[in-house]
Structure formats: C-alpha cells, structure tokens
Amino acid sequence: MVIRKKCTRDQIVSSDIEKAVAKVINRGGKTLADNELDADADEIRFTLRLPKKLLMEIDSIRKTRVGKLSRNQFIVEALNKAAKYTQKT
C-alpha cells in the first residue's frame, strides 16, 4: 500500500498557476502577417492604451449621457468628430 503525502495549499495553487501559464503559452500569439490590415474588412480591432486619468474623464462624461454608452462607442464618436473637424480646416 502506498501512502501519499497530503497536498498543501501552496502546491495546489502552484499547480493551478502552472496550468494557466501553459494554457497561455499553448494558445500562442499572432505573427506580423496576422496583424496586417485586411483591405476588405469593415472593422479593424486593435489595442489602445490610454492614461488612467483620461479614461476616468471618459467614464464620467459617459455617465452624464442618456442611455448606456460603451467606452468603445464613446471613443469612436469622439474620433469621428475629430476627423470631421480636421477635414473642415
């Protein structure tokens, strides 16, 4: 009969972390070719990094508007306004 040592919490957490790391590694990333823009696509997805202070300002403005407005939609509207303004000048 084999007697096994009881697992400690640290061993269990460590195992969970290792599994999570392995999952991320196995998922892989995108190559440069994958990130190139598709001329036929109506929508392009990308990551935008904003300062925390600006994000907080955006959220406070969004809350004053009627109805629910996502951050993404707010930023798209602001960019459209800026593009139209720039084209006029």
CYANA upper distance limits for C-alpha pairs under 8 A (distance plus 0.5 A):
  7 CYS  CA     11 GLN  CA      6.74
  7 CYS  CA     12 ILE  CA      7.42
  8 THR  CA     12 ILE  CA      7.05
  9 ARG  CA     13 VAL  CA      6.66
 10 ASP  CA     14 SER  CA      6.42
 11 GLN  CA     15 SER  CA      6.63
 12 ILE  CA     16 ASP  CA      6.83
 13 VAL  CA     17 ILE  CA      6.69
 14 SER  CA     18 GLU  CA      6.67
 15 SER  CA     19 LYS  CA      6.74
 16 ASP  CA     20 ALA  CA      6.73
 17 ILE  CA     21 VAL  CA      6.63
 18 GLU  CA     22 ALA  CA      6.60
 19 LYS  CA     23 LYS  CA      6.67
 20 ALA  CA     24 VAL  CA      6.93
 21 VAL  CA     25 ILE  CA      6.73
 22 ALA  CA     26 ASN  CA      6.48
 23 LYS  CA     27 ARG  CA      6.60
 24 VAL  CA     28 GLY  CA      7.29
 30 LYS  CA     34 ASP  CA      6.16
 30 LYS  CA     35 ASN  CA      7.27
 31 THR  CA     35 ASN  CA      7.12
 32 LEU  CA     36 GLU  CA      7.15
 37 LEU  CA     44 ILE  CA      7.80
 38 ASP  CA     44 ILE  CA      8.49
 50 LEU  CA     54 LEU  CA      7.13
 50 LEU  CA     55 LEU  CA      6.98
 51 PRO  CA     55 LEU  CA      6.89
 52 LYS  CA     56 MET  CA      6.69
 53 LYS  CA     57 GLU  CA      6.83
 54 LEU  CA     58 ILE  CA      6.71
 55 LEU  CA     59 ASP  CA      6.72
 56 MET  CA     60 SER  CA      6.75
 57 GLU  CA     61 ILE  CA      6.75
 58 ILE  CA     62 ARG  CA      6.60
 58 ILE  CA     71 ARG  CA      7.92
 58 ILE  CA     74 PHE  CA      8.32
 59 ASP  CA     63 LYS  CA      6.80
 59 ASP  CA     71 ARG  CA      7.75
 60 SER  CA     64 THR  CA      7.32
 61 ILE  CA     65 ARG  CA      7.48
 62 ARG  CA     68 LYS  CA      8.46
 62 ARG  CA     69 LEU  CA      6.85
 62 ARG  CA     70 SER  CA      8.34
 62 ARG  CA     71 ARG  CA      8.16
 62 ARG  CA     74 PHE  CA      7.77
 63 LYS  CA     68 LYS  CA      8.49
 65 ARG  CA     69 LEU  CA      8.24
 69 LEU  CA     73 GLN  CA      6.91
 69 LEU  CA     74 PHE  CA      7.09
 70 SER  CA     74 PHE  CA      6.72
 71 ARG  CA     75 ILE  CA      6.64
 72 ASN  CA     76 VAL  CA      6.63
 73 GLN  CA     77 GLU  CA      6.63
 74 PHE  CA     78 ALA  CA      6.72
 75 ILE  CA     79 LEU  CA      6.60
 76 VAL  CA     80 ASN  CA      6.65
 77 GLU  CA     81 LYS  CA      6.73
 78 ALA  CA     82 ALA  CA      6.69
 79 LEU  CA     83 ALA  CA      6.56
 80 ASN  CA     84 LYS  CA      6.69
 81 LYS  CA     85 TYR  CA      6.60
 82 ALA  CA     86 THR  CA      6.57
 83 ALA  CA     87 GLN  CA      6.71
 84 LYS  CA     88 LYS  CA      6.90
 85 TYR  CA     89 THR  CA      7.20
